[in-house]
Amino acid sequence: MEDQTWKTSRAWRELDLDALRHNARLLEEKLGADCRLMAVVKADAYGHGAVPVARALAEQGVTAFAVACLAEGAALRRAGVEGTILVLGYTPPEEGAELVRWRLHQAVADEAHAAALSALGLSLPVHLALDTGMHRLGIPWEDREAVRRVCRLPGLRLEGTFSHLCAADSPAAEDRAFTRGQLERFYSTVAWMEAAGISPGAIHIQASYGILQLPPQPCAYGRAGIALYGVASTPPRAEEWRDLRPVLSLRARVAALRTLEAGEGAGYGLAFRCGRTTRLAVVTVGYGDGLFRTLSQNGGQVLLRGRRCPMVGRMCMDQLLVDVTDLPEAAVGDVATLIGSDGGAELSAEEVAARCGTITNELLTRLAGRLPVLETGQKVNSQWS
């Protein structure tokens, strides 16, 4: 780990890289023998830290990664990450030379995007996005002539063809039918390309839910995002997710303790009022670190010494208040867990996200870059260093 500031940090992200490797192996097994894992490490690896995640996976043999933008791909290259790095999002054609410089593969957003990239006169490895029903990026799957025109453009080396299943997370019958339809559209277009003498390159359509909840597909890659990090987007977890292990914990420290008498208030607007003599702990993390400000007033909790303690009042940018009246042994310097395990207790990312009225993807990707990363195996100090 490069960043050692967690040792004296007010709050930090903690990564269990053994859990990450376990999840990668499980997902690879789900993909089948002829399909490889493409690790999606966009948005700082869903808030986990793209560089340590990519390095750990590369050491395990993962050779393909996906990011959202050129800057994310370049950051991985600067950190020494090799293999295929696919930019899934739109890159302005004006930045085409940077794609070449950092040896990145670029998704073709539509025909106009392809033409603009071709006009640069560069040799660019691209993956053709097909719109099979999500109506986000991609060339409409049924517009075969547009596909043909794009594939004939000079300077574009077609390294892959892909689409995205937008309802694979839903158990509803109509959504399952829609997913089947997307698969049929995708494979029919790929078959037409091959019959027309156009090599589609490495094809891929499954993301996390598609990998876990569909049978193995005849693809070169499966793009694992949220599942790689051991959490489901929303609870409850389907049976297929049972063996995944959460990778990230979020921890902070108790900086101070305050005793208030019944009737006194605390925090902004004095939104918390004591109904009894109350002992409050000041925990050094807040919405400036990416937490939802509403969490503290929507039943948010922390783990202290293996016990759940409720957040109270309004969350601050850099601190929050916790009621530790029923935990008299709580002390300054204690480590508070906001996501993760402490002793036999756990606060899952799914539970926290539900209290925030969102999905785990958003909760985790909001975690701010000012939170340093600790890789599992290094002892956490229970007191300030």
matplotlib code that plots the C-alpha trace (Angstrom):
import matplotlib.pyplot as plt

x = [0.0, 1.4, -0.8, 0.1, -1.8, -4.5, -2.3, -3.1, -6.2, -9.5, -11.3, -10.3, -11.4, -10.2, -9.9, -9.9, -7.9, -8.4, -12.1, -11.5, -9.5, -12.1, -14.9, -12.8, -12.3, -16.0, -17.1, -14.6, -16.1, -19.5, -18.3, -17.2, -14.0, -13.9, -14.9, -12.5, -13.2, -13.1, -12.8, -14.8, -12.8, -14.5, -15.4, -12.2, -13.3, -16.7, -15.0, -12.6, -9.4, -8.8, -5.1, -4.9, -7.8, -6.4, -3.0, -4.3, -6.4, -3.5, -1.4, -4.1, -4.1, -6.8, -5.8, -8.8, -10.2, -13.0, -13.1, -15.6, -13.3, -9.9, -8.5, -9.3, -7.5, -4.5, -4.3, -4.1, -1.4, 0.6, 0.3, 1.8, -1.4, -1.0, -3.4, -6.5, -8.2, -11.5, -13.0, -16.8, -17.9, -17.7, -14.3, -14.2, -12.5, -10.1, -8.6, -7.9, -4.2, -4.3, -6.1, -3.2, -0.6, -2.0, -2.9, -6.6, -9.4, -12.4, -16.1, -17.8, -20.8, -22.6, -21.9, -21.0, -18.6, -16.9, -16.6, -15.0, -12.5, -11.7, -11.1, -8.2, -6.0, -4.9, -4.9, -7.4, -8.5, -12.3, -15.2, -18.5, -21.4, -24.7, -27.9, -30.1, -32.8, -31.3, -31.1, -28.0, -24.9, -24.5, -25.6, -29.1, -28.7, -31.0, -29.2, -27.0, -25.9, -24.7, -22.7, -21.2, -20.3, -18.6, -16.6, -15.3, -14.0, -10.2, -8.1, -10.5, -9.4, -12.4, -11.2, -14.6, -18.4, -20.6, -24.0, -25.4, -28.3, -30.4, -32.9, -30.9, -31.1, -34.9, -36.7, -39.9, -41.2, -41.4, -37.8, -36.5, -38.2, -36.7, -33.2, -33.8, -34.7, -31.6, -29.5, -31.2, -30.7, -27.1, -26.2, -28.2, -26.2, -22.9, -23.9, -24.8, -21.4, -19.6, -21.6, -20.9, -17.1, -16.8, -15.0, -16.7, -13.6, -14.1, -17.8, -19.2, -22.7, -22.9, -22.3, -22.5, -26.2, -25.9, -22.8, -24.5, -28.0, -27.6, -26.1, -22.6, -22.7, -20.7, -18.6, -15.0, -15.5, -17.9, -17.7, -17.9, -18.5, -20.5, -20.3, -16.6, -16.7, -18.9, -22.2, -25.5, -26.9, -30.0, -31.2, -32.2, -29.3, -30.3, -29.0, -26.4, -24.7, -24.4, -20.8, -19.5, -17.5, -17.7, -14.3, -14.7, -15.0, -15.4, -13.9, -13.3, -12.3, -13.9, -12.4, -14.3, -17.0, -19.6, -22.1, -25.4, -28.3, -31.9, -33.4, -30.1, -29.6, -26.6, -25.4, -26.6, -30.0, -29.9, -31.8, -31.0, -32.6, -31.7, -34.5, -32.2, -28.6, -26.8, -23.2, -22.3, -19.3, -17.9, -16.9, -14.5, -16.4, -19.1, -20.9, -17.6, -16.3, -19.2, -21.8, -25.4, -26.2, -29.6, -28.2, -27.8, -31.6, -32.7, -31.6, -27.9, -25.7, -22.0, -20.3, -18.2, -16.5, -18.7, -22.0, -24.4, -24.8, -27.2, -26.2, -28.1, -28.7, -27.6, -24.5, -21.7, -19.3, -16.5, -18.0, -21.2, -22.6, -23.3, -25.2, -23.0, -25.0, -25.5, -21.8, -20.0, -16.7, -16.5, -13.4, -11.6, -9.5, -11.9, -12.4, -16.0, -17.1, -19.7, -19.6, -18.1, -17.7, -16.5, -16.5, -19.6, -21.6, -21.9, -23.2, -23.5, -23.3, -26.7, -28.2, -26.6, -27.6, -31.2, -31.3, -30.0, -32.7, -30.2, -28.3, -24.8, -23.3, -24.0, -23.2, -19.7, -18.8, -19.5, -16.7, -14.3, -10.7, -9.6, -10.2, -6.9, -6.9, -5.7, -5.1, -6.1, -3.2, -2.1, -3.1, -5.5, -4.6, -7.4, -6.0, -4.6, -1.0]
y = [0.0, 3.4, 5.6, 5.1, 8.1, 5.9, 5.3, 8.7, 9.4, 10.5, 8.1, 5.5, 2.8, -0.7, -3.3, -7.1, -8.1, -11.8, -11.2, -9.5, -12.4, -14.9, -13.0, -12.9, -16.6, -17.3, -15.0, -16.7, -20.0, -18.7, -17.4, -20.8, -22.1, -20.0, -16.7, -14.3, -11.8, -8.1, -6.2, -3.0, -0.5, 2.7, 5.4, 4.5, 0.8, 1.7, 3.7, 0.9, 2.4, 1.5, 1.1, -1.3, -3.3, -3.5, -4.4, -7.2, -8.6, -8.4, -10.4, -13.1, -13.2, -10.8, -9.1, -7.0, -3.9, -1.5, 2.2, 5.0, 7.6, 8.3, 9.8, 6.6, 4.5, 6.7, 6.6, 2.8, 2.9, 5.4, 3.0, 0.2, -1.7, -3.7, -5.7, -4.5, -1.4, -0.5, 2.9, 2.2, 5.8, 8.6, 10.1, 13.3, 12.7, 15.6, 13.3, 10.5, 10.9, 10.3, 7.0, 5.9, 7.3, 5.2, 2.2, 2.2, 0.6, 2.9, 2.1, 3.5, 5.4, 5.8, 6.2, 9.9, 9.1, 6.4, 8.7, 11.5, 9.0, 7.7, 11.2, 11.6, 9.4, 7.3, 3.6, 3.1, -0.2, 0.1, -1.9, -1.5, -0.8, -2.2, -0.8, -3.8, -2.0, 0.1, 3.1, 4.6, 4.4, 2.2, 1.7, 0.2, -3.5, -3.7, -1.0, -3.4, -0.9, 1.5, -1.4, -2.2, 1.5, 1.8, -1.4, -0.1, 3.1, 3.5, 3.7, 1.9, -1.6, -3.6, -5.5, -6.2, -5.9, -5.5, -4.5, -4.1, -6.0, -3.3, -5.5, -8.5, -7.7, -8.1, -11.3, -10.1, -12.2, -9.3, -8.2, -11.7, -11.8, -8.5, -9.8, -12.8, -10.5, -8.4, -11.6, -12.7, -9.3, -9.2, -12.7, -12.2, -9.1, -10.8, -13.8, -11.4, -9.6, -12.9, -14.0, -10.6, -11.2, -8.7, -10.1, -8.9, -9.3, -10.2, -10.1, -9.3, -8.6, -9.8, -7.5, -8.5, -9.6, -11.3, -13.3, -14.5, -15.0, -16.3, -19.5, -19.2, -17.2, -17.7, -14.6, -13.7, -11.5, -11.0, -7.5, -7.7, -4.5, -4.4, -8.2, -8.1, -6.0, -8.5, -6.6, -6.6, -3.4, -3.7, -6.2, -8.9, -10.9, -13.6, -17.0, -16.6, -13.8, -15.8, -16.8, -13.3, -11.5, -7.8, -6.1, -2.7, -1.5, 2.2, 3.2, 6.4, 7.3, 8.6, 12.1, 13.2, 12.3, 14.7, 14.2, 16.1, 16.4, 15.7, 18.4, 19.6, 19.7, 18.8, 19.4, 21.8, 23.2, 21.3, 18.7, 16.1, 16.6, 14.4, 12.6, 11.5, 12.0, 11.1, 10.4, 11.3, 10.3, 12.5, 10.3, 11.8, 11.2, 13.1, 14.0, 15.5, 12.0, 10.9, 9.8, 10.8, 13.6, 12.1, 8.8, 10.1, 10.9, 7.8, 5.2, 5.2, 3.3, 2.7, -0.3, 0.4, -2.4, -4.9, -3.2, -1.1, 2.5, 5.0, 8.1, 11.2, 14.7, 16.2, 14.9, 17.5, 17.7, 16.1, 14.6, 12.9, 12.2, 8.8, 8.0, 5.7, 6.1, 2.3, 1.6, 3.1, 1.6, 3.7, 5.8, 8.4, 6.7, 3.8, 2.8, 3.2, 1.0, 2.5, -0.2, -3.6, -5.9, -5.5, -8.5, -10.5, -7.5, -6.3, -3.2, -4.2, -1.8, -3.0, -2.0, 1.4, 2.1, 1.1, 3.6, 6.3, 5.4, 4.4, 1.5, 0.3, 1.4, 5.0, 4.7, 3.3, 5.5, 8.6, 7.8, 10.7, 10.5, 12.1, 8.7, 6.8, 3.1, 0.4, -3.1, -6.0, -7.5, -4.3, -3.8, -0.9, 1.1, 1.4, 4.7, 7.7, 7.2]
z = [0.0, -1.0, 1.2, 4.9, 6.1, 7.5, 10.5, 11.8, 9.7, 11.1, 8.7, 6.1, 3.7, 4.5, 1.7, 2.3, -0.8, 0.1, -0.3, -3.6, -4.9, -3.7, -5.5, -8.7, -8.6, -7.9, -10.8, -13.2, -12.3, -13.1, -16.5, -17.7, -19.1, -22.3, -20.9, -19.0, -16.3, -17.2, -13.9, -13.9, -11.9, -12.9, -10.3, -8.3, -8.3, -6.9, -4.1, -3.2, -4.8, -8.5, -8.3, -5.3, -6.7, -10.2, -9.0, -6.7, -9.6, -12.1, -9.7, -9.7, -13.5, -14.5, -17.8, -18.8, -17.0, -17.8, -16.8, -17.5, -19.0, -20.4, -17.2, -15.2, -17.8, -17.9, -14.1, -14.2, -16.8, -14.8, -11.9, -14.0, -14.8, -18.0, -20.1, -21.9, -20.5, -22.1, -21.8, -21.6, -21.7, -24.3, -25.1, -27.1, -30.4, -29.6, -26.9, -29.4, -29.2, -25.5, -26.1, -28.2, -25.8, -22.9, -25.0, -24.2, -26.0, -26.7, -26.9, -30.0, -28.7, -32.0, -35.7, -35.5, -32.7, -34.8, -37.8, -35.7, -34.2, -37.7, -39.0, -36.6, -38.8, -35.9, -35.3, -32.5, -30.9, -30.4, -29.1, -30.9, -28.5, -29.7, -28.3, -27.7, -25.7, -23.0, -25.3, -23.7, -25.9, -28.9, -32.5, -32.8, -33.1, -36.1, -38.1, -39.9, -42.5, -39.8, -38.3, -41.7, -42.3, -38.9, -39.3, -42.6, -41.3, -41.6, -38.5, -36.2, -35.2, -34.1, -31.0, -29.5, -29.7, -26.6, -25.1, -21.7, -20.0, -18.3, -16.4, -15.5, -11.8, -11.8, -11.0, -12.6, -15.5, -17.9, -17.1, -17.6, -20.9, -21.9, -20.9, -23.2, -25.9, -25.5, -25.7, -28.9, -30.5, -29.5, -30.7, -34.0, -34.8, -34.0, -36.2, -39.0, -38.6, -38.9, -42.0, -43.6, -43.1, -40.2, -37.2, -34.0, -31.9, -28.3, -27.5, -24.1, -22.7, -19.1, -16.2, -12.5, -12.4, -15.8, -14.7, -11.5, -12.6, -16.2, -17.4, -19.0, -22.2, -25.4, -24.8, -24.5, -21.4, -18.5, -17.0, -13.3, -11.3, -8.1, -7.6, -7.7, -4.5, -2.7, -2.4, -4.2, -5.6, -3.5, -0.8, -0.5, -1.8, -4.3, -3.6, -6.4, -4.4, -1.1, -1.4, -2.3, 0.4, 1.1, 0.3, 1.8, 5.4, 6.3, 9.6, 11.7, 15.2, 18.3, 18.8, 21.9, 24.4, 25.8, 28.6, 28.2, 30.7, 29.9, 27.7, 26.2, 22.5, 20.2, 16.7, 14.0, 14.8, 18.0, 16.1, 18.7, 22.1, 25.1, 26.8, 29.6, 30.7, 27.5, 26.6, 23.0, 21.0, 18.3, 15.3, 12.7, 9.5, 7.7, 4.5, 3.2, 3.0, 0.8, 3.4, 2.8, 5.2, 5.9, 7.2, 10.8, 11.0, 9.1, 11.6, 10.9, 13.2, 13.9, 15.4, 18.5, 20.4, 18.5, 19.4, 17.4, 18.5, 17.0, 15.1, 16.4, 15.2, 11.9, 10.3, 9.8, 6.9, 8.9, 12.1, 13.3, 16.7, 18.2, 21.4, 23.5, 26.8, 26.8, 26.1, 29.1, 28.1, 24.9, 24.9, 22.9, 20.2, 19.7, 16.1, 14.8, 11.9, 9.5, 6.9, 7.7, 10.7, 14.3, 16.5, 15.7, 14.5, 10.9, 9.1, 5.5, 2.6, 1.5, 4.9, 4.9, 1.3, 2.1, 5.0, 2.6, 0.0, -2.6, -4.0, -2.9, -6.2, -5.3, -1.6, -2.4, -5.3, -3.2, -0.8, -1.1, -2.2, 1.0, 2.7, 2.5, 1.8, 4.2, 2.7, 5.0, 6.9, 8.5, 12.0, 12.8, 15.9, 18.3, 19.6, 17.9, 16.8]

ax = plt.figure().add_subplot(projection="3d")
ax.plot(x, y, z, "-o")
ax.set_aspect("equal")
plt.show()
